[in-house]
Structures are given as C-alpha cells and as structure tokens.
Amino acid sequence: MCYVGPKMFLWKGTLTSCGVFLLQMGWGDLGAFGEPSKETPNLDQMAAEGMLFLDFYTANPLCSPSRAALLTGRLPVRNGFYTTNGHARNAYTPQDIVGGIQDSELLLPELLKKAGYTNKIIGKWHLGHRPQFHPLRHGFHEWFGSPNCHFGPYDNRERPNIPVYRDWEMVGRYYEDFKIDLKTGEANLTQLYLQEALDFISKQQASQQPFFLYWAIDATHAPVYASKQFLGTSQRGLYGDAVREIDDSIGKILKHLQQLGISENTFVFFTSDNGAALISAPEQGGSNGPFLCGKQTTFEGGMREPAIAWWPGHIPAGGVSHQLGSVMDLFSTSLSLANLQPPSDRQIDGIDLLPAILQGKLIDRPIFYYRGNELMAVRAGLYKAHYWTWSNSWEEHSKGIDFCPGQSVDGVTTHTQEEHTVLPLLFHLGRDPGEKYPLSFASEEYQRAMERISGLVQQHKAALVPGQPQLNVCDQAVMLSLSSLPALPLRLCYHPTLRAEKLPKWMELIIVEKLWLQKWSLDFKSCSDKWIISVANWSLGTNNLGS
C-alpha cells in the first residue's frame, strides 16, 4: 500500500503493498483538477489510469490534526489532536508541544504490522516530539524525516533547529546538515525523500515482504523549496517549482512499481492534509480552485482536497467519483485491503471506500468540519450547513494575515466568530461551490435540507466522546530530542557558573529543571567546563558526549 502526495500512501499486500502520498497542496494545483499551466503530467497520468475523487476532504484544516485523523481513522476531537485553549482555535505540534499521539490510539501501521506488513514513513511525522510519540513506537518499522515541518532557521539559543531522523537516530538538523536556502528556495530534500521511497520499495520487493509506505513530504509548505534542477522551471514561481518536483517524484515512484512488476499488487493514494495556504500565496502558496478561502478555515478551500486512487488492473482507468470521502477513510480502506477489521472498541469515523473505488457505488455519509473543539459545518449530499463562520481575527487581519485574500463574502468570511446554530447558513455546493449565496431561510429547500442535517448533527453529538486534548500546553523544556539519547546509563553533570555564558537558553531549562533526571533517573554531578559544553554540543546535534 502506498500513500503519495502532499501525502502519498502505498499499500502492498495480497494486494502486496500500499502507499499514501500526503502533501500540502490545494484542490486546484493539479492539471487533472483544472490548473491551467498543466505542469503535473505524472499526477494527471495517475488520474487518467486511476480514479479522481472530486469531493474528498481532510478532517481538519491544519496539518497535525489531519495526519492524526488519517492514521487513526478518527476525528481529531476524538483522538485528542485539538486544543481547548480557545474556542474553534486551530492547533498543531510545534517543537515545544508537550502532547502528542496517545498510546491509547491505534494507528494504521500498528494494525498492519500485526498482519506482517513492513511500514515506513518518509517526511513529516507531526504527531509529537517526545520519545513516547516517536513513529517507531506506533507501528512504523522505519522513518526518514522530521517530527515537524522545516521551519527555521533558529538561533540554537532560544530554540534548536528542527532535527531529522533515520529511525531512532538523529542524523542532523534542518539548515545545518540539511540545507535550505531561504533566498533562492533551493533544497535537495525532495530528492532524498524520493530515493528513500525507491530504495524501500526495492528492498521489500526483493524480500517478498508486504509493505506500507507513507510518503509525507513538505516541499510545498512555506518556506517552499525545490531542488536546483527544478528552480525557475514553472510558470507559477517557486511554489510551482516545488509542485513540479513532487509530480516528477511521484511519476518515478509509480514507474518503479511498474518496472518491478508489482503495480497490479499495489494500491496507491494521493491527497493533501489541508487546503492550500493562501496566506503565503502566490509565491509560497497554491490554488484551491473555485473554492472559498484556504488552510486554517472550514470553508471548502480549507478542507476539500485533491485525491487520486491508483491500482492498475483493478480500478477502471479514467474514473471520476463524487463519493464524499475523507482522509480518515484511508484507515478503514487500508484495513479492508489487508483483510483486517477496524477496532471494535472505539468509534471509527472513516469508511471503507473500496465499493466506491471498485464498483462505482456511492455511500451515503456526512462530512463534519471541525476547527479545534467546535463543529463548524456539516455536509450531507450537496448541502453544506455552517453552524459557525470565522476566517481569522481582526487583530491578525490588521497585520496582513488573511486566510481568504480577495475572497471576502459578507456575513460568511467573518473576522469575528459568528454563531448560526439556530439558523445555519446553508449552501448548495453543486450550484454554488464557492459558498457565496446562502439559501433563503424561508425556502422549502432550506427546510428540507436542514431537517436531515439537524438529525445528523444531533446523532453525532450524542455519541461524541472527546479525547483528552493534547495540544493545550507548550514548554521549552521538551525541545531536547530525548529519543536520541544514547544507551543508558549516561553520566550527566552541570556547571552552574558556566550556564548563562555557555549554554543555549533552551538547554538551560532542561538542566535547571532536571528534566533528564525526572525522565531517565540519571545521575547529576558537578563537572568540568569541557564536560558541560560537550553535553550541550551533543544536544545540538554534534553527538559529542565527551569522555
């Protein structure tokens, strides 16, 4: 199985493999979805050979919660990837976040592992930085990538640059060992991630091992980057360069599957974790086509995603589906492909899409649009009801932060949180995909549609058991990558007179609060100047522990 894209998902089982490509791209970024420059020939070919999903959604308009939803098959409000610090507030996992994916959640690779699959994640994890949240503790056998996006560079005093891992070992940091030139946009990361995917697939094929590949690269996330050979090649600027390189990489992965003779045994799915970030457009952001607003919002532009399913010999070529789909469905669909049942001890929000993919059936189901802890909107059929509307605050907007640039719709793209729970704003997405013309409250059409949607909302809320929110607390003391600690026991020490002059501030926090002592029962002793500098250097990525 394979998942490709802003996220790519690969599956190989009896079916021998599965892949998922997961990236940050907009519905309108692909030629197959109408992008006029037609610079995605490989993804367009993938669509021509497989099936386009025109009504496919993420579970949240922000990266971390949507990724948690994909891997658990559950809404973020159930799996804990939300915050209660503010109403309808988006939240993710910066490197100082305390929370992450809980052990009580069952992730897709954990279940596939039990069925004999070898699982690899390439790229951004984004489900927590602390040791207990490491992907190899949650079902993956291999990892090459980072716990966060490639933000930075940082000064290594207030906070360290973000680490890159190979499995358990930190192998460097963005901007230091893995260069990203913010002036030119040049970085070789996508090529590294491509080679990782090709090597992994070859290795599993050689050993006749079923595998799951989760290819979750972040080149289209600001600050956008592309390799030197792709810079300046797109009509769309740097963002287009990054899209072209991703498209080229996906083409090479699909061709590799074909050359190995396993394409007919490999299910591949391409989609995105949220809509294009219009806040950084046009140079650093993409297109959401005809839809309203972008990332961070629960308008269509923030949550409707490009999606393509590819499985030669099984999926009829050139298919187009209007099935309402969700990233959470990849959880249930993958289990179905592996002849596994979803967990029965919890609510699973994802559905099995195979009847829609293989038989063209349409499964009646709603789409719930959450922002943080609030149910903002619901779609049933072609109707979408907004119970709350909000783009972003006036304070942010006054600083030039705009989630809906050039798309203001009176009474809809509001800069204050507007409640519509008594009379929801209702749109017909077939006639009005841009959510510009709410239906009249007095119309018979409004009454009919809302009668159905109201019942779905009541049923959903009655059964909802929110998970413990994981995105409420940040603490600089957790920024040390404890999962890269060497084998214990390790003798740590500190020199109080050197602390202020020699140590990064984030390192001071860890030593002063004795986080290591609390977490690892390590022995703190006084030490020489050389020793404390060695510990600091090691924590910053040099792995110099002294003697």
C-alpha positions in Angstrom: 0.0 0.0 0.0 1.3 3.4 -0.8 0.1 6.9 0.0 1.6 9.7 -2.1 1.2 13.4 -2.4 1.4 16.2 -0.1 0.7 12.8 1.4 1.2 9.6 -0.6 0.1 6.3 0.7 1.3 3.0 -0.7 -0.2 -0.4 0.0 1.2 -3.8 -1.0 -0.3 -7.0 0.4 -2.5 -9.6 -1.3 -2.5 -6.8 -2.6 1.2 -6.8 -1.5 1.7 -3.1 -1.0 0.1 0.1 -0.2 1.3 3.7 -0.5 0.0 7.1 0.6 1.3 10.4 -0.7 0.4 13.2 1.6 1.4 16.8 1.0 0.1 20.3 1.4 -1.5 21.2 -1.9 -4.7 22.7 -3.0 -7.6 21.2 -4.9 -6.7 23.5 -7.9 -3.0 22.7 -8.0 -3.2 19.7 -10.4 -3.8 19.8 -14.2 -6.4 17.0 -13.7 -8.4 19.3 -11.5 -8.2 22.2 -13.9 -4.9 24.0 -13.1 -4.2 26.0 -16.4 -0.5 25.6 -16.6 -0.7 21.8 -16.8 2.6 21.3 -15.0 1.7 18.0 -13.3 1.8 15.4 -16.1 2.6 12.5 -13.8 -0.3 13.1 -11.4 -2.5 13.8 -14.4 -1.5 10.4 -15.8 -2.1 8.8 -12.5 -5.6 10.2 -12.6 -6.1 9.0 -16.2 -5.1 5.5 -15.1 -7.0 5.5 -11.9 -9.8 7.4 -10.2 -10.3 11.1 -9.3 -12.2 12.0 -6.2 -13.8 15.4 -6.6 -15.4 15.6 -3.1 -12.6 14.4 -0.9 -11.9 16.1 2.5 -9.4 16.4 5.2 -10.5 16.0 8.8 -9.2 19.4 9.9 -7.8 22.5 8.1 -4.4 22.2 9.7 -1.6 19.6 9.3 -1.1 17.8 12.7 -4.8 17.1 13.4 -5.4 15.9 9.8 -2.4 13.5 10.0 -3.6 12.1 13.3 -7.0 11.6 11.8 -5.6 9.7 8.7 -3.6 7.3 10.8 -6.3 6.6 13.4 -9.4 6.8 11.3 -10.9 9.2 13.9 -11.8 12.8 14.1 -9.2 14.9 15.9 -11.7 15.8 18.6 -11.8 12.0 19.3 -8.1 11.2 19.1 -7.1 14.3 21.1 -5.5 16.4 18.4 -7.1 19.6 19.3 -6.9 22.4 21.9 -9.4 23.8 24.4 -7.3 27.0 25.0 -9.7 29.0 22.7 -13.0 28.3 21.0 -12.6 27.0 17.5 -8.8 27.5 17.7 -6.6 25.6 15.3 -3.5 23.9 16.9 -0.6 21.8 15.7 2.6 20.3 17.2 5.4 22.9 17.4 8.6 21.5 18.8 7.8 22.7 22.3 4.4 21.0 22.5 4.0 18.7 25.4 1.4 16.4 23.9 1.2 14.1 21.0 -0.4 10.9 19.8 -1.6 8.9 22.8 -0.7 5.2 23.4 -4.5 4.5 23.6 -4.9 5.4 19.9 -4.4 2.5 17.5 -2.6 3.7 14.4 -2.9 2.1 11.0 0.7 0.9 10.9 0.3 -0.8 14.3 -2.6 -2.9 12.9 -0.8 -3.6 9.6 2.3 -4.6 11.5 0.4 -7.4 13.2 -0.6 -8.7 9.7 3.0 -8.9 8.6 3.5 -5.6 6.8 6.7 -3.6 6.9 5.8 0.0 7.4 7.9 3.2 6.6 7.2 6.9 7.0 9.2 9.3 4.9 9.0 13.0 5.7 6.9 14.9 8.3 5.5 13.0 11.3 3.9 15.9 13.1 2.3 13.8 15.9 4.6 14.8 18.7 8.3 15.3 19.5 8.8 13.4 22.8 10.1 9.8 22.9 6.7 8.3 23.6 5.4 9.8 20.4 8.1 8.5 18.1 6.7 6.8 15.0 8.6 3.6 15.6 6.7 3.3 18.9 3.4 3.5 16.9 3.8 0.8 14.3 6.3 2.1 11.8 9.5 0.0 11.3 11.4 2.7 9.5 11.5 6.5 9.4 13.5 9.1 7.5 12.3 12.6 8.1 11.4 15.0 10.8 8.9 15.3 13.7 7.9 18.8 12.4 7.9 21.0 9.3 11.2 22.6 8.1 10.6 25.8 10.0 13.7 27.9 10.8 16.5 28.6 10.9 16.7 29.1 14.6 19.5 30.6 16.7 20.1 27.5 18.8 19.7 29.6 21.9 16.0 30.3 22.2 15.3 27.1 20.4 17.2 24.5 18.4 16.9 23.8 14.7 14.5 21.0 14.0 16.0 17.5 13.9 16.0 15.0 11.1 15.9 11.3 12.0 16.7 8.0 10.5 14.8 5.5 12.6 15.8 6.2 16.2 18.9 8.2 15.4 19.0 11.9 14.9 21.1 12.3 11.8 21.2 16.1 11.6 19.1 19.3 11.6 17.4 21.4 9.0 19.5 24.4 7.8 22.7 22.9 9.4 23.1 19.4 8.0 20.1 19.5 5.6 20.5 22.8 3.8 17.6 25.0 2.8 18.4 28.3 1.1 15.6 30.7 2.0 16.8 33.3 -0.5 16.7 31.0 -3.6 14.4 28.3 -2.3 17.0 25.6 -3.1 17.0 22.4 -1.1 17.6 18.8 -2.1 15.2 17.2 0.4 12.6 16.0 -2.1 15.3 14.1 -4.0 16.4 12.5 -0.7 12.8 11.6 0.1 12.3 10.1 -3.4 15.4 7.9 -3.1 14.3 6.7 0.3 11.0 5.6 -1.3 12.6 3.9 -4.2 15.1 2.0 -2.0 12.4 0.9 0.4 10.2 -0.4 -2.3 13.1 -2.3 -3.9 14.1 -3.8 -0.6 10.6 -5.0 0.2 10.1 -6.4 -3.2 13.4 -8.3 -3.1 12.4 -9.9 0.3 8.8 -10.5 -0.9 7.6 -8.5 2.0 4.2 -6.8 2.0 4.7 -3.1 2.8 3.0 0.2 3.7 4.7 3.4 2.7 3.6 6.8 4.0 5.3 9.5 1.9 4.6 12.7 3.7 7.0 15.4 2.3 6.6 19.1 2.9 8.2 20.9 0.0 5.0 22.9 -0.7 4.8 24.1 2.9 6.2 27.6 3.4 9.1 28.2 3.3 8.7 26.4 -0.1 11.7 24.6 -1.6 12.8 22.7 -4.7 16.0 21.1 -6.0 18.3 23.1 -8.2 17.2 21.4 -11.4 13.6 22.4 -10.8 14.1 26.0 -9.7 12.8 28.5 -12.3 11.0 25.9 -14.4 7.4 26.7 -13.5 5.1 29.4 -14.7 3.8 29.5 -11.1 7.0 30.6 -9.5 8.8 28.8 -6.6 5.6 27.0 -5.4 5.1 25.7 -8.9 8.8 24.5 -9.0 8.1 22.5 -5.8 4.9 21.0 -7.3 6.7 20.1 -10.5 9.4 18.3 -8.5 6.8 16.4 -6.4 5.0 15.4 -9.6 8.2 14.2 -11.1 9.0 12.2 -8.0 5.6 10.5 -7.9 5.9 9.6 -11.6 9.3 7.9 -10.8 7.7 6.0 -7.8 4.8 4.7 -9.9 7.2 3.8 -12.8 9.4 1.9 -10.3 6.4 -0.1 -9.1 5.7 -1.0 -12.8 9.3 -1.9 -13.5 9.4 -4.2 -10.5 6.2 -5.9 -11.7 4.2 -5.1 -8.6 2.0 -2.2 -9.7 -1.1 -4.5 -10.0 -0.5 -5.6 -6.4 0.0 -2.1 -5.1 -2.7 0.3 -4.1 -1.6 4.0 -4.2 -3.5 7.0 -3.0 -2.6 10.7 -3.4 -4.1 13.5 -1.3 -3.4 16.5 0.9 -3.6 17.2 4.6 -5.3 20.6 4.2 -6.1 23.2 1.5 -3.5 25.4 0.0 -2.2 28.1 2.4 -3.5 31.3 0.7 -1.8 33.3 3.5 1.5 32.6 1.7 0.3 32.8 -1.9 1.0 33.3 -4.6 4.8 32.7 -4.4 4.6 30.3 -1.4 1.1 29.0 -1.7 -1.1 27.1 -4.1 -4.6 27.2 -5.5 -7.9 25.9 -4.1 -9.6 26.2 -7.5 -13.2 27.6 -7.3 -13.5 27.1 -3.5 -13.6 29.7 -0.7 -10.6 30.6 1.4 -7.8 28.2 2.3 -5.9 26.4 5.0 -7.0 27.1 8.6 -10.6 27.6 7.6 -13.6 25.2 7.4 -14.7 26.7 4.1 -14.3 24.4 1.1 -10.9 25.8 0.2 -9.5 24.8 3.6 -10.8 21.2 3.7 -11.6 19.9 0.2 -8.5 18.2 -1.2 -7.2 16.7 -4.5 -7.4 12.9 -4.3 -6.4 10.2 -6.7 -6.6 6.4 -6.3 -4.4 4.2 -8.5 -4.4 0.4 -8.7 -3.7 -0.9 -12.2 -5.8 -3.9 -13.3 -8.3 -3.2 -10.5 -9.5 0.4 -10.7 -11.1 1.2 -14.1 -9.0 3.8 -15.8 -10.3 7.4 -16.1 -12.8 7.0 -13.3 -14.3 10.1 -11.6 -16.1 9.7 -8.3 -18.4 12.0 -6.4 -18.3 9.9 -3.3 -17.9 12.1 -0.2 -14.5 10.9 1.0 -12.2 11.7 3.9 -8.5 11.1 4.8 -10.0 9.0 7.7 -11.3 6.6 5.1 -7.8 5.6 4.2 -7.6 3.9 7.6 -10.6 1.7 7.0 -9.9 1.2 3.3 -6.3 0.1 4.0 -7.5 -2.4 6.7 -10.0 -3.8 4.2 -7.3 -4.2 1.6 -5.3 -6.2 4.2 -8.3 -8.3 5.1 -8.4 -6.8 8.6 -11.3 -5.4 10.6 -11.3 -2.0 12.2 -11.0 -1.9 16.0 -14.4 -2.5 17.6 -13.7 -0.9 20.9 -13.9 2.7 19.6 -15.7 4.9 17.2 -14.1 4.9 13.8 -15.1 7.8 11.5 -13.5 6.5 8.3 -15.4 4.3 5.9 -14.2 1.6 3.5 -14.0 3.3 0.1 -13.5 0.1 -1.9 -17.1 -0.2 -3.0 -16.9 3.3 -4.4 -13.5 2.7 -6.0 -14.0 -0.7 -7.5 -17.8 -0.8 -8.1 -18.7 2.9 -8.5 -21.1 2.8 -5.6 -22.0 5.9 -3.7 -22.1 5.5 0.1 -24.3 7.9 2.0 -22.4 9.6 4.7 -21.9 13.1 6.2 -18.7 15.2 6.4 -18.1 17.0 9.7 -16.0 20.2 9.5 -14.2 20.8 12.8 -12.0 23.6 13.8 -10.4 22.9 17.1 -13.1 21.8 19.5 -16.0 23.2 17.6 -18.2 21.6 14.9 -18.2 24.4 12.4 -20.2 22.9 9.5 -21.7 19.7 8.1 -22.1 18.4 4.6 -24.8 16.0 3.6 -25.2 15.3 -0.1 -24.8 18.6 -2.0 -25.8 20.7 1.0 -23.4 22.3 3.5 -24.7 24.0 6.7 -22.4 26.4 8.6 -23.1 26.4 12.3 -20.2 28.8 12.9 -18.3 31.1 10.5 -14.9 32.6 11.0 -11.9 33.2 8.8 -9.4 34.8 11.3 -9.4 37.6 13.8 -9.5 41.3 13.1 -6.2 41.5 15.0 -4.5 39.1 12.7 -6.2 40.6 9.7 -4.9 44.1 10.6 -1.4 42.7 10.5 -1.8 41.4 6.9 -2.7 37.8 7.9 -5.6 36.8 5.6 -6.9 33.3 5.1 -9.2 34.4 2.4 -7.3 37.0 0.3 -9.6 38.6 -2.4 -12.5 36.4 -1.4 -14.5 38.4 1.2 -18.1 37.3 1.3 -20.4 39.4 3.5 -21.7 37.6 6.6 -19.6 34.5 5.7 -15.9 35.1 5.8 -16.2 36.9 9.1 -13.3 38.1 11.3 -15.3 37.5 14.5 -16.7 34.1 15.4 -20.3 34.2 14.3 -22.8 31.6 15.6 -25.5 30.3 13.4 -26.7 27.3 15.4 -30.3 28.5 15.4 -30.4 29.2 11.7 -27.4 27.7 10.0 -26.1 29.3 6.8 -26.9 26.7 4.1 -25.2 26.4 0.7 -25.9 24.1 -2.3 -22.3 23.1 -3.3 -23.4 21.9 -6.7 -24.8 25.3 -7.8 -22.5 27.3 -5.5 -19.2 25.6 -4.9 -17.7 29.0 -3.8 -20.2 29.4 -0.9 -21.3 32.8 -1.9 -25.0 32.5 -2.0 -26.7 31.1 1.2 -30.2 29.7 0.6 -33.1 31.6 2.0 -34.2 30.5 5.5 -37.8 30.7 4.4 -37.4 28.4 1.3 -38.8 24.9 1.3 -35.4 23.7 0.0 -33.7 25.1 3.2 -36.3 23.5 5.5 -35.9 20.0 3.8 -32.1 20.0 3.8 -31.8 21.3 7.4 -34.3 18.7 8.7 -31.9 16.0 7.5 -28.7 17.8 8.6 -30.1 18.6 12.0 -30.7 14.9 12.6 -27.2 14.0 11.6 -25.8 16.7 14.0 -27.9 15.5 16.9 -26.8 11.9 16.4 -23.2 12.8 16.1 -23.1 15.0 19.2 -25.0 12.4 21.2 -22.4 9.8 20.5 -19.3 12.0 20.7 -16.8 11.3 23.5 -14.0 13.9 23.1 -10.5 12.7 23.6 -8.1 14.3 26.1 -6.8 17.4 24.3 -3.1 17.0 23.5 -2.4 20.5 22.0 -3.0 22.7 25.1 0.5 23.0 26.6 3.9 24.1 25.3 7.1 24.0 27.3 10.5 24.9 26.1 12.0 22.2 28.3 10.7 19.5 26.0 12.6 20.7 22.9 15.5 18.4 23.6 15.1 15.3 21.5 15.1 12.7 24.3 14.5 9.9 21.9 18.1 10.4 20.6 19.6 9.7 24.0 22.3 7.1 23.8 22.1 3.8 25.7 21.7 4.3 29.4 23.2 4.8 32.0 24.7 8.2 31.0 26.6 10.4 33.4 25.3 13.9 33.1 26.6 16.9 35.0 26.2 20.7 35.2 28.4 23.6 36.0 26.2 26.5 37.3 28.8 29.2 36.8 29.0 28.3 33.1 25.3 28.1 32.4 24.5 31.6 31.5 27.5 32.2 29.3 27.9 28.9 27.5 24.5 27.1 27.2 21.7 27.7 24.9 18.7 29.0 26.8 16.5 26.0 26.0 19.3 23.8 27.2 19.5 25.8 30.5 15.8 25.0 31.1 16.4 21.3 30.7 19.3 21.2 33.1 17.9 23.6 35.7 14.6 21.8 35.9 16.4 18.5 35.8 14.1 17.1 33.2 16.6 14.3 32.3 16.8 13.3 36.0 13.0 13.2 36.2 12.5 11.2 33.0 15.6 9.0 32.9 16.8 8.7 36.6 20.2 10.0 35.5 22.9 11.0 37.9 23.7 14.7 38.0 27.1 15.6 39.3 29.4 18.5 39.2 31.7 18.5 36.2 34.4 20.4 34.3 33.8 23.2 31.8 34.7 20.8 29.0 32.0 18.2 30.0 29.1 20.6 30.1 30.0 22.1 26.7 30.2 18.5 25.4 26.7 17.8 26.6 25.4 21.0 25.1 27.1 20.3 21.8 25.7 16.8 21.7 22.2 18.0 22.4 22.5 20.4 19.5 23.3 17.6 17.1 27.1 17.1 17.2 26.8 13.9 19.2 29.9 14.8 21.1 29.5 13.4 24.6 33.0 13.7 25.9 34.6 11.0 27.9 
